Amino acid sequence: MKYSVLVVDDDQQTALVLTTLLQKEHFEIHTVSTRQECLNFLQNTQPHLILMDVMLPDIMGTDLTVNIKNNQEYKDISIILISGVRVTPSERAFGLEIGADDYISRPFEKNELLARIKSLFRLKDSGAKNRTEEPFRSFDNENTQLTASDYQQQNLTKSFPQAQKKFVKRYKSMMEKAIEDRLYKTDYLVSGYLKQLAADLEF
């Protein structure tokens, strides 16, 4: 069986690298660069897998993933999110929660990416991939990152003792401020917040 892969990425160099890599494995490759091009493509052809850039010119890749997974016609298409920045464990967990099958960051090891893709295809072949019938939660461009912050704060609340909840609230407040300032993807800023929080907790 020849598997088809749709690459959704507006970076031509990245799209070319992925296309070259996957064509060597005899996959059928298609490329688009925007949300609308992706949805137009899906109306006519359904690939087995979508490699989705997280930062597209007209939408967050996480939002487009939710759009696709909420559509009953497309919900069985596997999606791997690809980020141009380092992905934190919480971001990866969030991506998986909204319906992505994997979440990786560039630069990636080519052999690892191929292994992940082939693993997804083996699951499809075996019929072991069963998704819940409950639709994935819907997000829009303004609240996706805020929801990610809430999700992260929820996990922190579970892991911190009762006496330290005020520090969790402070962390959530700082994350929301970063989001409000559109700085949520700036690694050094988030790292600074974490260092301050660690100092407050006397770590």
N, C-alpha and C positions, 0 to 999 in steps of 0.2 A: 504494500500500500504506500502511495506517495503522499506524504503529509504536506499541507500547505501552511505557510506562515505569512502573516501580515505584519510588516514593520511600520510602526507609527512613530515617526521621528522627523522633525524639521531640520535636523543637522545632517546635511548631505554626506559628510565624511563618515559619521556614525552609521548611517543607513547603508553606505557602500561597504563598510567593514562587515556589518551583519549579513548583508546580501551575499558577499563573497564567501564568508565563512559557511553559511547554511547551504549555498548552492553546491559546495564541495561535498556536502552530505546528501546531495540529491533531493533536497526539499524544494518544493515549489514556492518561490518567494514573490511577494508583492510589497510595494512601498507606497505610503501616503504620508503627508506631513501635517495635516490639521484634523480637527474634530469632524468637520463637515465632510472632508474627503474620506475619512474612516467610515462614517455612517453611510455615505453614498456607496462605498465599496461593499459594506455588509448587506445592503439591500439586494445586491446581485450575487454575491459570493460569500460563503461562510468559511473562513479558514479554520484549521484545527487549532491554531495558536496565534495570539497577538503578542508581539513584543512592543510594549507601550512605554514611550518616554514619559517621565513624570511631568516635565515642563514643556508643554506644547504652546504654540503662539496664541491659540484662542481658548484654551481650557487647561486645567490641571489634569494630568493623566489619571489621577485618582478619581476625579469626578467622572471622566469618560468611562472609566472601568465600572463605576456604579451604574451609569446610564446603560451600558451594555448588559450588565448582569441583571438589571431590572427588566430587561426585555426577554420575554419567554422564548422568543425565536433564537436569541443569541446566548442564553445563559450557560450553555454547555461548551462554549468556546473557552479554551484555556487562555489565561492572560499572565504574562510575566511583566511586572513593572521594572523599568530601568531608570535609575536616578543618576544624574551627573554629579551629585555630591554624595558624601558618605551617608549611609543609611543607619540610623540608630535602631536598637532593638525595638523600641516603642513604635517607631515609624514602620518598621517591617511588620510588626504585629497588627498595626492599624491597616496596612495594605492588605494583609491576609484576611482581616475581619470584613473588609468591604467587598471581598470576592476575588481578589487576585490569587493566583496559584503560586506565585513566587515573587520576590522583591529583591533585586540585586542593584549594585551600584557600579559605575564605571570608574576606573578601568577594571574590566573583569578578565579573568583567565578564560581564554577561549575554550579550553578543554572542560572547564567547570560549567560554563554556559551550555555547551553541547550536552554534557551529562545531565544537567537539569532538564533540558528540553526532551531528551530521549526518555528520561524517567517519566515525564508527564505523558508522553506518547505510549509508554508501556502500560501506564495506568488506564489510559483510554482503551487500549487493546484488551486488557483483562477485564474491563467493566468494573474495576474496583473503585472508580471515582464516582461517588454518589453525593450529590448536593442536596441540601435541604430545600423543601418546597417553599419555605418562607422567603419572601422577597428581601433582597438586601436593602438596607436603609438608604434613603435618598438624601443626597447632599447637593448644595449648590456651590458656586465658586467662592462665596463669601464665608461659608461656615465649615468647609471641609477641614481646614487647619485648626479651627477652634474646636471642632469635634475631636480631632486628634489630641489636642491638649487635654480635653476632658477625659478622654480614654486613658491617657498617661497618668493624669492626676488620680483617676480611680484606682489604678494599679498601685500607685504610691501610697494611697490611703490604706490599702489592705496590708502593705508591708511595714508601715511605720507604727510605732506604739502610740497609744492614745495621747500621751503627753506631748508628742511631737507633731500633732496635727496642724498646729499653727504654722509650722515650717512648710508643711505641704501646701497650705493655703497661700503662703507667701510665694512658693514656687509657681503655683498655678497663676497667681497674679502677675508674676514676672513674664511667664509664657504668654499670657493674654496681651500684655503690653507690647511684647515683641511682635505678636501677630497684628495688633492694631497698627503698629508702625511699619508693617509689611517687611519685617526683618526676621521672620520665622525660619528662613533658610540660611541664615548667617551662622556658620558653625562657631566662630570665635565668640560671638555674642552669647549664644546658648551655653558654651563652655564656661564663660565668665559667670553666668547665673549659677551654674552647677557648683563652681568653685566657692562662690559666696555662700551658697546653701550648705555646702560641706563644712565650711568654716563655722557657720552658725550652729551646726549640729556637733561641732567639736570633733570632726573626723580627722 
